[in-house]
Amino acid sequence: MNAPSSSAEIQSLQAKQAILVNALRPFLADDALLWQPEDTIPYECDGLAAYRKMPLAVALPENEGQVVNILKACKDLGIPVVPRGSGTGLSGGAMPIEQGLVLSLAKFKKILHIDPFTRTAVVQPGVRNLAISEAVAKHGLYYAPDPSSQIACSIGGNVNENSGGVHCLKYGLTLHNVLRVRAVLMSGDVVEFGSMAPDSPGLDLLAVLIGSEGMLGIVTEITVKLVPKPKLARVIMASFDDIEKGGNAVAAIIAAGIIPAGLEMMDKPTTRAVEEFVHAGYDLNAEAILLCESDGTPEEVEEEISRMNAVLEKQGASRIQVSESEAERLRFWSGRKNAFPAAGRIAADYYCMDGTIPRRHIATLLKRIKGMEAKYGLGCLNVFHAGDGNMHPLILFNGADPDEWHRAEEFGTEILEACVELGGTITGEHGVGIEKINSMCVQFGEQERERFWGVKAAFDPDRLLNPDKAIPTLNRCAEYGRMRVSGGVLPHPELERF
C-alpha cells in the first residue's frame, strides 16, 4: 500500500482489509481473491503508469452472481469499487482506490452467442476486441471499432471508455456499434440498457452508460453489432511537404463529401520513429503523411480512390501511393498501428494525450505543439485520427527525472487547454479518469459539472463506483483555477508518480 504516515493508519488499513476479505471469502475461490502485496501489485495502475495506487484487495469473479454479491458486500461496508478489464486504458480510469477493491472482469471472456443473420454477437466484457472479429470471420463479418490496442483491450473496457480506432470515421465509436449492455449497479441490482431493436422506449440510457468510465455500473454482458467484411479495401499514402497542407487536405476530403473508412495523419518525427520500427515504406522526407482508406465493392473503391486522389493532388500532395495488394495495405497501416511502441523505442517514457479539435484547426494545433516542445524542452510525436480531429500527441520524457515528468504533465495540460480553446474537447476516446480531471474544470462550468454529479447520484448515490474519477468536485476546480492564475500546478490528489 502507499506508505501510510503512521502506525495507526497502517493498523486501520489492515483492519479494513481483513473485514473486506472476510466478507468476500464466502463466495469467491481462494485464487479469485487477492490481498497480499505481491499479488495485488500488478493491478496498481492501468496503461497510464505515471499514477499508481495499491488497493485493499482484488476480486476476480467468474459469473454475474458473484459480481452481485461483491457489490452488495462492498456497499454494506462502504468500500469503493474500481472495475478493471485488460488494464490497457490510458487515463488512469482503472487505477485503484487505496482503501478500495479492484473488481477485475478478466475471467468474463466467453463469446456467448453469434447470430450471423441479425449480425450480432453477445459477449462477456473480458473478451478481447480483436477476438470478436476472429470469431465471426467465418461468417464474413467483423466488429468495426479497432483501437490500436485491439489485440489486448477488452470489450468491457471499450464500453466504459467509448473507444474508437482508425476506422471510427466511417463506422463509428463503440457507442454506435453496441445494441445492448447488461450491468450490475452498486446496489446489486441487475439492469439492461438498450435492446435488440433499433430503438428502445424511454430515455436513451445506453448512451449514458457507454463512456461512463465504470462510474455507473459493472458491465457483465454486451450485444455488439457486426458488419460485413468489405470485398476490397485499399489505402492511399499521401505525403506533404508542409503540415498545414496535410491538415487542409483532411478538411478538403470531408468537404468533398467523402467519408473514408480510415483517415489518419502522422508528422515527420512519428513517421521516422515507426519506419525504423516496422519498415512500412513511409516517405521520410515528408513533413506529414496521410493514410486514406476506402473499402466496399471494387467499383466503389475505385471511384472513391479516384476522388480522393484528385483532392489530395489539388491540396498539394508531393507524393501519392496506392496499395496494390492486401499485404501492402496492411504494411501501410502497420506503422500507424505501432506508433505507440515505436515511441517507446526512442524515449524512456512517453505521455499519450487524447484531445479532439475541429478538423479545420489541425494545422493550428500542430504549430502550437511545436512551440510547446521548445517551451518545455521535450519532444513530441503527433499521430491522430485526422478524420474526426482526435489528436494523440506522444510527449517524450524520462520518468526517472521528476522535473521532466513535471514538464511533461504541464505540456499535456497546455495541449488539452488549447483543444478547448479551439472548440474541441479534452478527450476523444481515452476517457477522463484521473489524468484529465483537472482539465474538466476548463472544459465544463460549475452547473454542468453539478448535472454530471446528478447523473452519478441516480445510479450510485453513495459514490462508491470508481470514485474520484472523471468528475471534479467544486472545491477542486476552485483550487485549480487559483493555481492556474498564479502559474502553479495543482497535482493529482494522493498519487504516486513512477
N, C-alpha and C positions, 0 to 999 in steps of 0.2 A: 504494500500500500504506500501512500505518498507521504511517508515520514511525518506522522503526527507530531506536534510540537511538545507534547507532554505525555508522561506515563498514564495519566488519567484519560487522555484522548485515545491512547492505544488500547487501554482496557475497555473503553466504551465501544470502539470499533470491533474488538474481538468478541465482546458480548453480543453485539448486534449481529455479527456474522454467525455466531453459534445459534442464535434464535432463528435466523433465516434458514440456515442449513437444516436444522431440526424440523422446521415447518415444511420443507420441500422433500425431505427424505422419504416420506410415506408413499409418494407416487413417482419417484424418479429412481432409476437404477444407479448403482454406485458410480459407474463410469459416465453417467449423464449429469452429475452434479460436482462441479469443481470449485474448490475454495483455497487450496494450497497455492502459494505464490508461484511455484514452478509450473503449475498447471494453468493459472489464470493470466500469466504474463503475455501469452500470445494474443490476448484479447484487449491489451491496454490501449490500442489505437486502431484506426482503420487505415485507409490508404494515405491519409494525411498524418504522417508520422511525427510531425512537429509538435503535436499536442498529445499527451498521454496521461492516462489515469489507470489505477488498479481498482477493479470492482471488489465488492464483498465476496461475490461468487458468480459462477457462470452455470446456467442451466441449458441442457441440450435435450429438449423434449422430442418425442418421436411421433406424437399424434396430437390432434386438436384438444382432446380431453385433458391431456397433461398441460397444455397451454392454459386452458381454462382454470385448472387447479392452481397453477403457478400464479396467475394474475390475481385470483381471489385471495390467495395466501399473502401476496405482497400488498394488496390493498388493505387487508386487515392489519398488517404490520406497519403500513405507511412507508414501505420500501419502494424507491423509484426503480423503474424497469427500462432498460435500453435494449431495443430489438437489434439484432445483427444478422446479416446474411453472409455473404462471402468476405466481407471486410474490405472491399475494393473502393468504397466511397472516398471522395476527395475533399470533403468539407468537415470532417470530424463528427458526422451525424451518428456514427456507431461508437464514438468514444465513450467509455464507461463513466458512470457517476460514482464517486469514491464510496459513498455509503449506499450503493445500489446494486442491482442484479443485472447482468448481461443475459438476455434471453436469445440464444442462438437458434436459428431455424435451419442449421446446416444439415440436419437429418431429414428434413422435409424435401426429398429430392426425387419424388416419383412423378412421372407423367401419367396422370390418371386416365385420360381418355383423349383419343384423337378422332375427330369426325371430318373426313375429307369432303363430305357432301355439304356441310354447313361451313366448312373451312374454319374450324375452331379446334382448340386443344385446351383441356383442363389440366393444369399443372400445380404442383406444390411450390411454395416460394423459394425453396432451396435449389430448384432446378437451374442449371446454368443457362444463360441466354442462348448461347450457340447450340446447346443440346436440343432445344426445341426444333430448330431448323434441321438438325441432323436427324431427328426422329421422324420428321414429316417429309423429308426429301423424297422418299419412295412414292409419295402421292403427288409429286410435282409442286409442292408447297414449301413455304418458309415463313419465318417470323421476321418482320421487316426491321424493327428498331435494332441497330447494331452498334452499341457503344464500342470504343476501342478496346475495352476490357471484356468484350463479349465471351471470350474463351474461358473467363473465370467468374465474371459477375453473375449474381443470381437474379432471377426474375422478380423475386420479392423486393430486393434492393432497388431494382429498376422501377418498380411501382412506387416505392417510398420516395424516390428522387425524381420521378418522371423523366427518366433517361431518354436520350435521343440516339445520335450516331451519325455517321456520314451520309446516310440515306434518309434522314429525317425531313429534308426539304420536300420531297415528293410523298413520302409515306407516313410522315408524322412522328410524333413522340410516343412514349408509352401510353399516354392518355388516349391517343387516337387508335390504339391497337389492342385495347383491353375492353371486354364487354362486361365482365362481372368480377367482383372481388368478394371473397368471404373473409371475415376478420373477427377477432375477439376483442371486445372492449376491456378497459381496465376493470370493470365490474365483473367480468367473466361472461357477460352476455355475448352470444354469437350472432352476428348480423351479416346481411348480404347487401352489397351495393351494386347497382346496375342490374342488368338482366340479359337474357339471350336475345331479346327483341331489340330492334334498332333504337328504341327509346323506352324509358320506364316511367311510371307515373310518379308525380310528386317532384320534390326538389332533386336536382342532379347532384346527389351526394357522392357519386362515384368520382366526379371531377374534384370534389373537395378532398377525398381520401388520397387520390393519386397525387404524389408530390408533397404529402403532408409530413414526410420525414419521420414516420413512426411515432408521431405525437398524438394520433387519434385512436389507433387500434393496431393489433398484431395480425398481419396478413397470414392466412393459413391455406388459401386456395385461390387460384386465378384462372379465369377463362380468357384466353387470348384469341385474337383474330389471326388467321393465316392468309397469305396472299399467294397467288400462283407465281411460280418461278418464271421470269421472262424468258422468251425464246432466245433472245440475244441481248447482250449488253456490251457497249463499247465506251471507252473513255478517251477524252481529248486531254492531252497535256500541253498547256499553253504557257509560254514564257513571256515575261515582260521585263523591260529594262528599267522600269520605274514602278515603285509600289503604288503610286496614285493611279497609274494606268490600269494596274491589276484590279484595284478596288472599284474603279469606274466600270471596268468590264463586267464585274459581278452585277452591279446595278443595271447595266445595259441588257444583260441576258434576261433578267427578270422583267425588265420594262418591255422587252420584245415579246412577252407572253410565253416564254419558255420556262418550264419547270423541270429542270434536270433531275435525274434520280439521285445525283450527288453533285455538290458544287463546293469544293474545298480549296483553301489557299494556304500557301506556306511562303515565308520570306526567305531571303538568301541564307542567313545563318542556319535556319532549320533544314533547308534542302541539303546544305553541306553536311550537317550532322547526320541526317538519315541516309544520305548517299554513302557515306563511309561505313554505315552500319549494315544496310541491306542491298546496296548496289542496284537501285531501282532504275537507273538510267536517267537521272534528273540533270537538267541543264544547270551547271554550277556557276555560270556567268549571269544567270537571270537574277534580278532583284526580287522577283516574285514569280511563283508558279501556281497556275490554276489547274485543278483536276475537275473536268466537267463530264459527268457520265450520263449516257442515255440508255434506256432499256425499253423493251417491248418487242413487237414483231420486227423482223428485218426491215420491212418497209418503213415502219415508224422510226426506227433507229436511224436509218439512212437519211430520212428527211430532217430529223431533229439535229443530227450531227452536222448536216449541211448548213442549217440555220445558225447553229452556234458558231461554226467556223466563220461565217460571214460577219457575225457580231464581233468576234474576237479579232479578226483582221481589221475591222473598222476602228476598234479600240486600241490598235497599235501593238498587237502581239508580235514579238520578234521571232517567235518560233512556234509552230503548231505541229503536234504529232498525235496521230490517232492510233489506238491499239488495233492490231491486226489479228489478234488471237486472244483466247481466254487467258492463256498463260501470261501474255503481255499486259492484259488489263489488270490481272492480279498483281503483277510486278509493279505497275504504276501505283497501285493502291498500297502496296506493301510499305512504302516509305511513310505515307500518311498514317497508316495504322501503327507504325513503330516509332512515331515521333517521340513519345514519352521515354521508352527505353533508350532511344538514341541520345536524348538529353542526359540520361543517367551515365552515359559513357564519357561525356566530356566535362561533367561537373560533379563535385562531391554530393551535392543535393540540388533539387530543383523544386520550385514552388509553383504549382499549376493553378492559374487563375481561371475564372469562368464568368466573364461578363458578356452582356449582349447589347448591341447597338443597332440603330437603323443602318441598312446596308450602305446608304449614301455617305456615311461617316467613317467607313472602314479606313480609308487613307488618312483621315484626320487623326483617328486614334493611334494608328501605327506611327505617325510622325511624333505624336506626343510621347509614346512609349520610348521612341528613340532618344528624346530629350531626357526622359526619366532614367534611362540607362546611364547617361553622363552624370545626372544629379546624384544617383545613389551608388555609382561606381560598380554596377553589376550588369552582367549580360542578360539578354532576354531573347528566347526563341519564340517566334509568332506562328502559330498554326491554328486554324479555325474553320468552323462550318460557315463558309462565306455566304452561302445561300440565305441563311437566316440571321447572319450577323453575330453568331455565337463565337466569341473570341476565347482562345485558350493560350494566353501568354505563359511561357515557362521561364520563370525567373531563376537564374543560375546563381548558386551561392555555396558557401561552405558552412555546414551546420555546426562544425566544431568551433567556429568563431562566433560568439554571441553577438558581436557588433554586426557581422554580416547578416545574421538571421534577423536582427532588428531592422536593418536597412531593407531586407527582402520583404518583411512584413509591411513596412511603410510604403515600399514600391507597389506592392499589391493593393494596398488601401487606396493609393492615389489612382491606380488604374480603374478600380471599381467606382470611385467618385467621378472620374472622367466619363465612364459609361453612363452614369445617371445624368450628368450634365449634358451629354449629347442626346438625351432622350431615350436611353436604354435602361437596362436593369442590372442588378448586381449578380445575377445568376441565370444561366440558361438551362442547365441540366444537372449540375453537381449538387445543388441544394445550398442552404444557408448553414446548417449545422452549428458548430461553434466558430468556424472560420470567419463567416461573414456577418456575425451577429451585430458587431458594431456598425457595419455598413447598412444594416437595416434601418438604423437611425437616420441615415441620409436619404434612403430610398422612400421611406414612408413617414407620414406625420403621426402625431400622438393619437388622433382619433382613429386613424386606420389601424394602428397597432392595437388599440383597445378592442377594435372589432375582431382582430385576429385572436385575441385572448378570449373573446366571447365564443368564437367557434371552438376553440380548445376546451373551454369550460363545458360546452354542451356534450362533448364526448368524454372528457376526463376532468371532472370538476376538482379533483384533488391534485391535479398537475403531477401525476406520478409517471406518466408515459413519456420517456425521453425528455425530461425537464431541462431547463436552462439551454435549450437549443432553439434556433430559428427565430424566435420572437423575443426581442429585448424588452426589459422592463422599463418603465417610465424613468426611474432613478438612473438606470444605466445610460439611457440616451441623454439625459440632462448632463451627466458627468462627461460623457463622450463629447458633447457639444462644447463644454468648457475646456476640455483638453485640446480639442482641435483649434479653438480660437487662440489658445496660448502657445500653440505649436508643439504641444506634448503628445504623448501616446497613451491611450488607455489600454492596458494589457487585457488579454482574455483572463477571466477570473479563475484562480486556483489551477493553473495549468503548468505541467512540467514541460519544458522545451528541450528536446533532444536529450 
